[in-house]
Amino acid sequence: MLVVLPPSETKATGGSHPAVDFSSLSFGSLNPIRERIAADLVALSANREAAMETLKLGPRLADEVTANAALLESPTMPALERYTGVLYDALSPSDLPETGRARLAIGSALFGVIGGDDLIPRYRLSGTVKLPFADQPADAAPTMKRRWGTAITEALNDVDFLIDLRSGTYANLGKVKTATTMTVLTAEGKIVSHFNKHYKGLFARAIALSDTAPTSPTEAVDIARAAGYDVSLDDGTLIFRVPEN
């Protein structure tokens, strides 16, 4: 089974491992597309102004272009530690057992989908970016969805039981029709927007800490409830109800 998390725009700096080795990454079938996207992102970053415009970065984020320019040579760290923010704070991956970390993956515009312990560099690339091919006119820049085509879907279709917690942008890069998804609601039944990431992180942590991996939505609900969360099933979708203040 596998829980696929969304990435984060913010990422930890540094790393204690060598530069990225694409051959070591999970879902090796994605490597040809990964390597092309990485090469094109590095090429784009040679022109700081063009890169900042394409990536929609303000002046304060100029160092993100520097990181992109060096992504093939810069140090790496496990993906679960590289991504930061609300979801990953709630997930708190540093103390998860090895078996639990193996149940987690991350959707990504650059890597498609990677295992939680895959070693990756710092980079900046949103799923909404139109990244030009280095050897083609910039005005012919394809969307990330076009670049990935059906590759992510095909890679994830082989997972026996998939819980897809990706946001819409990243789920659209490779939808899996059989995946179990989650909706976060308030006690009154209203959809939670920004802080849904926090509760998805808590849910993923519960799955990672479970003695046994779930093999069905019902088992996932049981694990979440045992961890103290109000989770139920509605027509195959996991419903996480936020506790009242």
Helices and strands as residue ranges (DSSP letters): E 2-5, G 22-24, G 28-30, H 31-44, H 48-54, G 59-61, H 62-69, E 77-78, H 79-82, H 86-91, G 93-95, H 98-101, E 104-108, E 112-115, E 119-120, G 138-140, H 144-148, H 151-156, E 162-164, H 168-171, E 180-185, H 196-209, H 217-226, E 230-234, E 237-241
